[in-house]
């Protein structure tokens, strides 16, 4: 029998409330003691406002986002279903820590705006949810996750999760890690022509070459084929279908053109086999993949960030 994430959340909610109330009571008791010692009964009260208590109550949206971040950590091998705490944060890789679930083999996971891509982050998280909590409770669990993430009308729960991974996860990650992220998002830009996530501690000097050959080139080819198909379909369409297809064609064209320009920069940098040194810190290493200038095949000078900018 599978487990429900909603049940786990309620248990956590109760635990947080009990801890909160206990700490608040202790702080108020200390206040009373000091007020009595110094005779400040006419000037101070022992009561503590909830906002001033130094531990947090449970928050559904925050906890679900933390769960997603943890599952991404399992996918990269930072965490394991078989050991407590950090499983890998640099150094020697120990494969014996990963029995129940094997992390991604190269620490690179593509992110797609389209659902159903089996090697993409969303599909991997769906498989993890089924593994950890059970196939039979999957529907209740994915619906619970989606509601916490702000599920939209006419959007499936899987689409909600995918939208969060594509559009909002990295911004949350940057905020939590105070602009010193451990997961790095390679992105072609605002049209999402190409995106993938890596785990900084698993970066190697051939990571960019792997991203280019294994993920970028197949995705740019898929985008090109999809653009050609929808362009052909637009020619034979009529009425409202023309408007819909033209809108989708325009979106795909923007994504493809963005990806092609990005790909030239990625290929150029992949051939440099850039090293990073974890001792230098995130800021120094991250900057190695930002503000890259080169002249494209069409003779245009471009300046491009390989990673999502940290503002």
Rosetta blueprint (number, residue, H / E / L):
1 X L
2 X L
3 X L
4 X L
5 X H
6 X H
7 X H
8 X H
9 X H
10 X H
11 X H
12 X H
13 X H
14 X H
15 X H
16 X H
17 X H
18 X H
19 X H
20 X H
21 X H
22 X H
23 X H
24 X H
25 X H
26 X H
27 X H
28 X H
29 X H
30 X H
31 X H
32 X H
33 X H
34 X H
35 X H
36 X H
37 X H
38 X H
39 X L
40 X L
41 X L
42 X L
43 X L
44 X L
45 X L
46 X L
47 X L
48 X L
49 X L
50 X H
51 X H
52 X H
53 X L
54 X L
55 X L
56 X L
57 X L
58 X L
59 X L
60 X H
61 X H
62 X H
63 X H
64 X H
65 X H
66 X H
67 X H
68 X H
69 X H
70 X H
71 X H
72 X H
73 X H
74 X H
75 X H
76 X H
77 X L
78 X L
79 X L
80 X L
81 X L
82 X L
83 X L
84 X L
85 X L
86 X L
87 X L
88 X L
89 X L
90 X L
91 X L
92 X L
93 X L
94 X L
95 X H
96 X H
97 X H
98 X L
99 X L
100 X L
101 X L
102 X L
103 X L
104 X L
105 X L
106 X L
107 X L
108 X E
109 X E
110 X E
111 X L
112 X L
113 X L
114 X L
115 X L
116 X L
117 X L
118 X L
119 X L
120 X L
121 X H
122 X H
123 X H
124 X H
125 X H
126 X H
127 X H
128 X H
129 X H
130 X H
131 X H
132 X H
133 X H
134 X L
135 X H
136 X H
137 X H
138 X H
139 X H
140 X H
141 X H
142 X H
143 X H
144 X H
145 X H
146 X H
147 X H
148 X H
149 X L
150 X L
151 X L
152 X L
153 X L
154 X L
155 X L
156 X L
157 X H
158 X H
159 X H
160 X H
161 X H
162 X H
163 X H
164 X H
165 X H
166 X H
167 X H
168 X H
169 X H
170 X H
171 X H
172 X H
173 X H
174 X H
175 X H
176 X H
177 X L
178 X L
179 X L
180 X L
181 X L
182 X L
183 X E
184 X E
185 X E
186 X E
187 X E
188 X L
189 X L
190 X L
191 X L
192 X L
193 X L
194 X L
195 X E
196 X E
197 X E
198 X E
199 X E
200 X H
201 X H
202 X H
203 X L
204 X L
205 X L
206 X L
207 X H
208 X H
209 X H
210 X H
211 X H
212 X H
213 X H
214 X H
215 X H
216 X H
217 X H
218 X H
219 X H
220 X H
221 X H
222 X H
223 X H
224 X H
225 X H
226 X H
227 X H
228 X H
229 X H
230 X H
231 X H
232 X H
233 X H
234 X H
235 X H
236 X H
237 X L
238 X L
239 X L
240 X H
241 X H
242 X H
243 X H
244 X H
245 X H
246 X H
247 X H
248 X H
249 X H
250 X H
251 X H
252 X H
253 X H
254 X H
255 X H
256 X H
257 X H
258 X H
259 X H
260 X H
261 X H
262 X H
263 X H
264 X H
265 X H
266 X H
267 X H
268 X H
269 X H
270 X H
271 X L
272 X L
273 X L
274 X L
275 X L
276 X L
277 X L
278 X H
279 X H
280 X H
281 X L
282 X H
283 X H
284 X H
285 X H
286 X H
287 X H
288 X H
289 X H
290 X L
291 X L
292 X E
293 X E
294 X E
295 X E
296 X L
297 X L
298 X L
299 X L
300 X L
301 X E
302 X E
303 X E
304 X E
305 X L
306 X L
307 X E
308 X L
309 X L
310 X L
311 X L
